[in-house]
Amino acid sequence: MPKNFGKGGKNRRRGKGDTHDQKRELVFKEDGCEYAQAMRMLGNGRLEAYCFDGKKRLAHIRGNMKKKVWIASGDIILVSLRDFEDEKCDVIHKYNAEEARQLQKLGEIPSETKLNKDDDENNANVAFEEGGAEERKESSEEEKSDEEEEEEEDK
């Protein structure tokens, strides 16, 4: 077995991961930048983004964001536009759900934009049916027996 001469393993490189609940300063767009929403992930550090100037662009995730900032479809991002390629852009910042809501309140992004909410908010509107797994199993068995009776009558 080789000796480990480094300063920690995979988890050290990833970081502690406890910075998600800290508030950070809101980053606004500057010249040459645009707000966008990630439409779908393409792989290899690329994604399809719908910029709020009305264009779909192929976005490339910056090197210092790879493996540190995870972007999912529906996330609000800040992209840097390229002078020489209008159909391509570079992702320079990802907004969390709270920051995206603040941008929407300030009028920076359109109010009709669907934002990805936190998981707690999504689960709050879930309605459960009465009864457990046994009741569902019994009802499915009753449906099967009804179907079998109908098939016998047809014969």
Secondary structure, DSSP 8 states (H G I E B T S, - for coil): -----SS--HHHHH-----TTS--------TTEEEEEEEEEEETTEEEEEETTS-EEEEEE-TTTTTTS---TT-EEEEEE-SS-TTEEEEEEE--HHHHHHHHHHTSS-TT------HHHHHHT----SS-HHHHHHHHHHHHHHHHHHHHHH-
